[in-house]
Amino acid sequence: MAKVNPAEFAREVRREVGKVTWPTRKETAVTTAMVFVMVVVAALFFLVVDQVLALAVRLVLGLGG
């Protein structure tokens, strides 16, 4: 691998950062909202699955119901 001096490295980094397409404030807000919605959906799903499995275990082991 070729050695690159620190100044050339810094120039290349600045050039690459200039190529990045940064999201707008609206895109960031929508993406954040979607993440929160998916977290709630996943939490509800796992809550239901946990309750169903707990009921099944209680029925199988005869611990009440």
GUNUDREN-791532 format. One record per residue: residue number from 1; residue in one letter; x, y, z of N, C-alpha, C, O in turn. Coordinates in nm, 2 decimals, decimal comma. Example, Ala and Ser with C-alpha at 12.3 -4.5 7.8 and 13.67 -1.06 7.14 Angstrom:
2
@seq: 1; type: A; n.east: 1,32; n.north: -0,57; n.up: 0,78; ca.east: 1,23; ca.north: -0,45; ca.up: 0,78; c.east: 1,32; c.north: -0,33; c.up: 0,78; o.east: 1,42; o.north: -0,33; o.up: 0,85
@seq: 2; type: S; n.east: 1,28; n.north: -0,22; n.up: 0,71; ca.east: 1,37; ca.north: -0,11; ca.up: 0,71; c.east: 1,29; c.north: 0,00; c.up: 0,79; o.east: 1,34; o.north: 0,11; o.up: 0,80
This chain:
65
@seq: 1; type: M; n.east: 0,09; n.north: -0,12; n.up: 0,00; ca.east: 0,00; ca.north: 0,00; ca.up: 0,00; c.east: 0,09; c.north: 0,12; c.up: 0,00; o.east: 0,19; o.north: 0,13; o.up: 0,08
@seq: 2; type: A; n.east: 0,06; n.north: 0,22; n.up: -0,08; ca.east: 0,14; ca.north: 0,34; ca.up: -0,10; c.east: 0,12; c.north: 0,43; c.up: 0,02; o.east: 0,00; o.north: 0,44; o.up: 0,07
@seq: 3; type: K; n.east: 0,22; n.north: 0,49; n.up: 0,07; ca.east: 0,21; ca.north: 0,59; ca.up: 0,18; c.east: 0,17; c.north: 0,72; c.up: 0,13; o.east: 0,21; o.north: 0,77; o.up: 0,02
@seq: 4; type: V; n.east: 0,08; n.north: 0,78; n.up: 0,20; ca.east: 0,03; ca.north: 0,91; ca.up: 0,17; c.east: 0,06; c.north: 1,01; c.up: 0,28; o.east: 0,03; o.north: 0,98; o.up: 0,40
@seq: 5; type: N; n.east: 0,11; n.north: 1,13; n.up: 0,25; ca.east: 0,14; ca.north: 1,22; ca.up: 0,36; c.east: 0,01; c.north: 1,28; c.up: 0,41; o.east: -0,09; o.north: 1,28; o.up: 0,35
@seq: 6; type: P; n.east: 0,02; n.north: 1,33; n.up: 0,54; ca.east: -0,11; ca.north: 1,38; ca.up: 0,61; c.east: -0,18; c.north: 1,49; c.up: 0,53; o.east: -0,30; o.north: 1,49; o.up: 0,53
@seq: 7; type: A; n.east: -0,11; n.north: 1,58; n.up: 0,46; ca.east: -0,17; ca.north: 1,69; ca.up: 0,39; c.east: -0,25; c.north: 1,63; c.up: 0,27; o.east: -0,37; o.north: 1,67; o.up: 0,25
@seq: 8; type: E; n.east: -0,20; n.north: 1,54; n.up: 0,20; ca.east: -0,27; ca.north: 1,47; ca.up: 0,09; c.east: -0,39; c.north: 1,40; c.up: 0,14; o.east: -0,50; o.north: 1,40; o.up: 0,08
@seq: 9; type: F; n.east: -0,38; n.north: 1,33; n.up: 0,25; ca.east: -0,49; ca.north: 1,26; ca.up: 0,31; c.east: -0,60; c.north: 1,35; c.up: 0,35; o.east: -0,72; o.north: 1,32; o.up: 0,32
@seq: 10; type: A; n.east: -0,57; n.north: 1,46; n.up: 0,41; ca.east: -0,67; ca.north: 1,56; ca.up: 0,45; c.east: -0,74; c.north: 1,62; c.up: 0,32; o.east: -0,86; o.north: 1,63; o.up: 0,33
@seq: 11; type: R; n.east: -0,67; n.north: 1,64; n.up: 0,22; ca.east: -0,73; ca.north: 1,69; ca.up: 0,09; c.east: -0,83; c.north: 1,59; c.up: 0,04; o.east: -0,94; o.north: 1,62; o.up: -0,01
@seq: 12; type: E; n.east: -0,79; n.north: 1,46; n.up: 0,04; ca.east: -0,87; ca.north: 1,35; ca.up: -0,01; c.east: -1,00; c.north: 1,34; c.up: 0,07; o.east: -1,11; o.north: 1,31; o.up: 0,02
@seq: 13; type: V; n.east: -0,98; n.north: 1,35; n.up: 0,20; ca.east: -1,10; ca.north: 1,34; ca.up: 0,29; c.east: -1,20; c.north: 1,46; c.up: 0,26; o.east: -1,32; o.north: 1,43; o.up: 0,25
@seq: 14; type: R; n.east: -1,15; n.north: 1,58; n.up: 0,25; ca.east: -1,23; ca.north: 1,69; ca.up: 0,22; c.east: -1,30; c.north: 1,67; c.up: 0,09; o.east: -1,42; o.north: 1,71; o.up: 0,07
@seq: 15; type: R; n.east: -1,23; n.north: 1,62; n.up: -0,01; ca.east: -1,29; ca.north: 1,59; ca.up: -0,14; c.east: -1,41; c.north: 1,49; c.up: -0,13; o.east: -1,51; o.north: 1,50; o.up: -0,19
@seq: 16; type: E; n.east: -1,38; n.north: 1,38; n.up: -0,06; ca.east: -1,48; ca.north: 1,28; ca.up: -0,04; c.east: -1,60; c.north: 1,33; c.up: 0,04; o.east: -1,72; o.north: 1,30; o.up: 0,00
@seq: 17; type: V; n.east: -1,58; n.north: 1,41; n.up: 0,14; ca.east: -1,69; ca.north: 1,47; ca.up: 0,22; c.east: -1,78; c.north: 1,55; c.up: 0,13; o.east: -1,90; o.north: 1,56; o.up: 0,15
@seq: 18; type: G; n.east: -1,72; n.north: 1,62; n.up: 0,03; ca.east: -1,79; ca.north: 1,71; ca.up: -0,06; c.east: -1,88; c.north: 1,63; c.up: -0,15; o.east: -1,98; o.north: 1,68; o.up: -0,20
@seq: 19; type: K; n.east: -1,86; n.north: 1,50; n.up: -0,17; ca.east: -1,94; ca.north: 1,41; ca.up: -0,25; c.east: -2,06; c.north: 1,36; c.up: -0,18; o.east: -2,15; o.north: 1,30; o.up: -0,24
@seq: 20; type: V; n.east: -2,06; n.north: 1,37; n.up: -0,05; ca.east: -2,17; ca.north: 1,31; ca.up: 0,03; c.east: -2,30; c.north: 1,39; c.up: 0,01; o.east: -2,30; o.north: 1,51; o.up: 0,01
@seq: 21; type: T; n.east: -2,41; n.north: 1,32; n.up: -0,01; ca.east: -2,54; ca.north: 1,38; ca.up: -0,02; c.east: -2,61; c.north: 1,37; c.up: 0,12; o.east: -2,65; o.north: 1,27; o.up: 0,16
@seq: 22; type: W; n.east: -2,62; n.north: 1,49; n.up: 0,18; ca.east: -2,67; ca.north: 1,49; ca.up: 0,32; c.east: -2,82; c.north: 1,51; c.up: 0,31; o.east: -2,87; o.north: 1,58; o.up: 0,23
@seq: 23; type: P; n.east: -2,89; n.north: 1,44; n.up: 0,40; ca.east: -3,04; ca.north: 1,45; ca.up: 0,40; c.east: -3,09; c.north: 1,58; c.up: 0,45; o.east: -3,02; o.north: 1,65; o.up: 0,53
@seq: 24; type: T; n.east: -3,21; n.north: 1,62; n.up: 0,40; ca.east: -3,27; ca.north: 1,75; ca.up: 0,44; c.east: -3,32; c.north: 1,73; c.up: 0,58; o.east: -3,33; o.north: 1,62; o.up: 0,64
@seq: 25; type: R; n.east: -3,36; n.north: 1,84; n.up: 0,65; ca.east: -3,42; ca.north: 1,84; ca.up: 0,78; c.east: -3,55; c.north: 1,75; c.up: 0,78; o.east: -3,58; o.north: 1,68; o.up: 0,87
@seq: 26; type: K; n.east: -3,63; n.north: 1,77; n.up: 0,67; ca.east: -3,76; ca.north: 1,70; ca.up: 0,66; c.east: -3,73; c.north: 1,55; c.up: 0,64; o.east: -3,80; o.north: 1,47; o.up: 0,71
@seq: 27; type: E; n.east: -3,64; n.north: 1,51; n.up: 0,56; ca.east: -3,60; ca.north: 1,37; ca.up: 0,54; c.east: -3,56; c.north: 1,31; c.up: 0,67; o.east: -3,60; o.north: 1,19; o.up: 0,70
@seq: 28; type: T; n.east: -3,48; n.north: 1,38; n.up: 0,75; ca.east: -3,43; ca.north: 1,33; ca.up: 0,88; c.east: -3,55; c.north: 1,31; c.up: 0,98; o.east: -3,56; o.north: 1,21; o.up: 1,05
@seq: 29; type: A; n.east: -3,64; n.north: 1,41; n.up: 0,98; ca.east: -3,76; ca.north: 1,40; ca.up: 1,07; c.east: -3,85; c.north: 1,29; c.up: 1,03; o.east: -3,89; o.north: 1,21; o.up: 1,12
@seq: 30; type: V; n.east: -3,87; n.north: 1,27; n.up: 0,90; ca.east: -3,96; ca.north: 1,16; ca.up: 0,86; c.east: -3,89; c.north: 1,02; c.up: 0,89; o.east: -3,96; o.north: 0,93; o.up: 0,94
@seq: 31; type: T; n.east: -3,77; n.north: 1,01; n.up: 0,87; ca.east: -3,70; ca.north: 0,88; ca.up: 0,90; c.east: -3,70; c.north: 0,86; c.up: 1,04; o.east: -3,72; o.north: 0,74; o.up: 1,09
@seq: 32; type: T; n.east: -3,68; n.north: 0,96; n.up: 1,13; ca.east: -3,68; ca.north: 0,94; ca.up: 1,27; c.east: -3,82; c.north: 0,90; c.up: 1,32; o.east: -3,83; o.north: 0,81; o.up: 1,40
@seq: 33; type: A; n.east: -3,92; n.north: 0,96; n.up: 1,26; ca.east: -4,06; ca.north: 0,92; ca.up: 1,30; c.east: -4,09; c.north: 0,78; c.up: 1,26; o.east: -4,15; o.north: 0,70; o.up: 1,34
@seq: 34; type: M; n.east: -4,04; n.north: 0,74; n.up: 1,15; ca.east: -4,06; ca.north: 0,60; ca.up: 1,10; c.east: -3,99; c.north: 0,50; c.up: 1,19; o.east: -4,04; o.north: 0,39; o.up: 1,22
@seq: 35; type: V; n.east: -3,87; n.north: 0,54; n.up: 1,24; ca.east: -3,80; ca.north: 0,45; ca.up: 1,33; c.east: -3,88; c.north: 0,43; c.up: 1,46; o.east: -3,89; o.north: 0,32; o.up: 1,51
@seq: 36; type: F; n.east: -3,93; n.north: 0,54; n.up: 1,52; ca.east: -4,01; ca.north: 0,53; ca.up: 1,64; c.east: -4,14; c.north: 0,45; c.up: 1,62; o.east: -4,17; o.north: 0,37; o.up: 1,70
@seq: 37; type: V; n.east: -4,20; n.north: 0,47; n.up: 1,50; ca.east: -4,32; ca.north: 0,39; ca.up: 1,47; c.east: -4,29; c.north: 0,24; c.up: 1,47; o.east: -4,36; o.north: 0,16; o.up: 1,53
@seq: 38; type: M; n.east: -4,18; n.north: 0,20; n.up: 1,40; ca.east: -4,14; ca.north: 0,07; ca.up: 1,39; c.east: -4,10; c.north: 0,01; c.up: 1,53; o.east: -4,12; o.north: -0,11; o.up: 1,55
@seq: 39; type: V; n.east: -4,04; n.north: 0,09; n.up: 1,61; ca.east: -4,01; ca.north: 0,04; ca.up: 1,75; c.east: -4,13; c.north: 0,01; c.up: 1,83; o.east: -4,14; o.north: -0,09; o.up: 1,90
@seq: 40; type: V; n.east: -4,23; n.north: 0,09; n.up: 1,82; ca.east: -4,36; ca.north: 0,07; ca.up: 1,89; c.east: -4,43; c.north: -0,06; c.up: 1,83; o.east: -4,48; o.north: -0,14; o.up: 1,91
@seq: 41; type: V; n.east: -4,43; n.north: -0,07; n.up: 1,70; ca.east: -4,49; ca.north: -0,19; ca.up: 1,64; c.east: -4,42; c.north: -0,32; c.up: 1,68; o.east: -4,48; o.north: -0,42; o.up: 1,72
@seq: 42; type: A; n.east: -4,29; n.north: -0,31; n.up: 1,68; ca.east: -4,21; ca.north: -0,43; ca.up: 1,72; c.east: -4,23; c.north: -0,46; c.up: 1,87; o.east: -4,25; o.north: -0,58; o.up: 1,91
@seq: 43; type: A; n.east: -4,24; n.north: -0,36; n.up: 1,96; ca.east: -4,26; ca.north: -0,38; ca.up: 2,10; c.east: -4,40; c.north: -0,44; c.up: 2,12; o.east: -4,41; o.north: -0,53; o.up: 2,20
@seq: 44; type: L; n.east: -4,50; n.north: -0,39; n.up: 2,05; ca.east: -4,64; ca.north: -0,45; ca.up: 2,07; c.east: -4,64; c.north: -0,60; c.up: 2,02; o.east: -4,70; o.north: -0,68; o.up: 2,08
@seq: 45; type: F; n.east: -4,57; n.north: -0,62; n.up: 1,91; ca.east: -4,57; ca.north: -0,76; ca.up: 1,85; c.east: -4,50; c.north: -0,85; c.up: 1,96; o.east: -4,56; o.north: -0,96; o.up: 1,98
@seq: 46; type: F; n.east: -4,39; n.north: -0,81; n.up: 2,01; ca.east: -4,32; ca.north: -0,90; ca.up: 2,11; c.east: -4,40; c.north: -0,91; c.up: 2,24; o.east: -4,39; o.north: -1,02; o.up: 2,30
@seq: 47; type: L; n.east: -4,47; n.north: -0,81; n.up: 2,28; ca.east: -4,56; ca.north: -0,82; ca.up: 2,39; c.east: -4,67; c.north: -0,93; c.up: 2,37; o.east: -4,69; o.north: -1,01; o.up: 2,46
@seq: 48; type: V; n.east: -4,73; n.north: -0,92; n.up: 2,26; ca.east: -4,83; ca.north: -1,02; ca.up: 2,23; c.east: -4,78; c.north: -1,16; c.up: 2,22; o.east: -4,83; o.north: -1,26; o.up: 2,28
@seq: 49; type: V; n.east: -4,66; n.north: -1,18; n.up: 2,15; ca.east: -4,60; ca.north: -1,31; ca.up: 2,14; c.east: -4,56; c.north: -1,36; c.up: 2,28; o.east: -4,59; o.north: -1,48; o.up: 2,31
@seq: 50; type: D; n.east: -4,51; n.north: -1,28; n.up: 2,36; ca.east: -4,47; ca.north: -1,32; ca.up: 2,50; c.east: -4,59; c.north: -1,36; c.up: 2,58; o.east: -4,58; o.north: -1,46; o.up: 2,65
@seq: 51; type: Q; n.east: -4,70; n.north: -1,29; n.up: 2,57; ca.east: -4,82; ca.north: -1,32; ca.up: 2,64; c.east: -4,88; c.north: -1,46; c.up: 2,60; o.east: -4,92; o.north: -1,54; o.up: 2,68
@seq: 52; type: V; n.east: -4,88; n.north: -1,48; n.up: 2,47; ca.east: -4,93; ca.north: -1,60; ca.up: 2,41; c.east: -4,84; c.north: -1,72; c.up: 2,46; o.east: -4,89; o.north: -1,83; o.up: 2,50
@seq: 53; type: L; n.east: -4,71; n.north: -1,70; n.up: 2,45; ca.east: -4,62; ca.north: -1,81; ca.up: 2,49; c.east: -4,63; c.north: -1,84; c.up: 2,64; o.east: -4,63; o.north: -1,95; o.up: 2,69
@seq: 54; type: A; n.east: -4,65; n.north: -1,73; n.up: 2,72; ca.east: -4,66; ca.north: -1,75; ca.up: 2,87; c.east: -4,79; c.north: -1,83; c.up: 2,90; o.east: -4,79; o.north: -1,91; o.up: 2,99
@seq: 55; type: L; n.east: -4,90; n.north: -1,79; n.up: 2,83; ca.east: -5,03; ca.north: -1,87; ca.up: 2,85; c.east: -5,01; c.north: -2,01; c.up: 2,81; o.east: -5,05; o.north: -2,10; o.up: 2,88
@seq: 56; type: A; n.east: -4,94; n.north: -2,04; n.up: 2,70; ca.east: -4,92; ca.north: -2,18; ca.up: 2,65; c.east: -4,84; c.north: -2,25; c.up: 2,76; o.east: -4,87; o.north: -2,37; o.up: 2,79
@seq: 57; type: V; n.east: -4,74; n.north: -2,19; n.up: 2,81; ca.east: -4,65; ca.north: -2,26; ca.up: 2,91; c.east: -4,74; c.north: -2,29; c.up: 3,04; o.east: -4,73; o.north: -2,40; o.up: 3,10
@seq: 58; type: R; n.east: -4,82; n.north: -2,19; n.up: 3,08; ca.east: -4,90; ca.north: -2,21; ca.up: 3,20; c.east: -5,00; c.north: -2,33; c.up: 3,18; o.east: -5,02; o.north: -2,41; o.up: 3,27
@seq: 59; type: L; n.east: -5,06; n.north: -2,33; n.up: 3,06; ca.east: -5,15; ca.north: -2,44; ca.up: 3,03; c.east: -5,08; c.north: -2,58; c.up: 3,02; o.east: -5,14; o.north: -2,68; o.up: 3,08
@seq: 60; type: V; n.east: -4,97; n.north: -2,59; n.up: 2,96; ca.east: -4,89; ca.north: -2,71; ca.up: 2,95; c.east: -4,85; c.north: -2,76; c.up: 3,09; o.east: -4,86; o.north: -2,88; o.up: 3,12
@seq: 61; type: L; n.east: -4,80; n.north: -2,67; n.up: 3,17; ca.east: -4,75; ca.north: -2,71; ca.up: 3,30; c.east: -4,86; c.north: -2,71; c.up: 3,41; o.east: -4,84; o.north: -2,75; o.up: 3,52
@seq: 62; type: G; n.east: -4,98; n.north: -2,67; n.up: 3,37; ca.east: -5,09; ca.north: -2,68; ca.up: 3,47; c.east: -5,08; c.north: -2,58; c.up: 3,58; o.east: -5,11; o.north: -2,62; o.up: 3,70
@seq: 63; type: L; n.east: -5,03; n.north: -2,47; n.up: 3,56; ca.east: -5,00; ca.north: -2,37; ca.up: 3,66; c.east: -5,12; c.north: -2,27; c.up: 3,68; o.east: -5,11; o.north: -2,17; o.up: 3,75
@seq: 64; type: G; n.east: -5,23; n.north: -2,30; n.up: 3,62; ca.east: -5,34; ca.north: -2,21; ca.up: 3,64; c.east: -5,39; c.north: -2,16; c.up: 3,50; o.east: -5,35; o.north: -2,22; o.up: 3,40
@seq: 65; type: G; n.east: -5,47; n.north: -2,06; n.up: 3,50; ca.east: -5,51; ca.north: -2,01; ca.up: 3,38; c.east: -5,63; c.north: -1,92; c.up: 3,38; o.east: -5,68; o.north: -1,87; o.up: 3,28
